[in-house]
Amino acid sequence: MADARAPDLGTLEMTVMEQVWSAGAPVTARDIHHRLKGEQARAYTTVMTTMDRLHKKHLLTRKKSGLAWLYQARLTREGYEQAVAHALAEHIVDEHGELGLAAFVDAVADQALLDRLSKLIAERTRK
């Protein structure tokens, strides 16, 4: 993903992404289907459709391997979370301006996080 935007994911999409990330190597829909156990278990075709949807959302890359597709995450889990956080923060500031910013700062109750926020602001200001 070239920009910082991250699509919203449903519960099953997030479950599949977590399995892809934990696999750490290219996987097929069948691989993910086998990894989903218990309450997370889904029909193979549901997993296949979900992975295709994640590919269309630009979260998975894929290449053909025989009759199957091999999928791999475009972003690490950390990269995805960073993109989601960035999009959310951007939305809050765009929609609510200074009030959104103030609410964001007020929501940070941990002094260590406030100190880190101050350092990040100072770093951005220098750039």
Summary of the structure (lengths in Angstrom):
residues: 127
radius of gyration: 18.6
end to end distance: 24.1
largest distance: 54.7
contacts: 310
relative contact order: 0.13
helix: 65%
strand: 10%
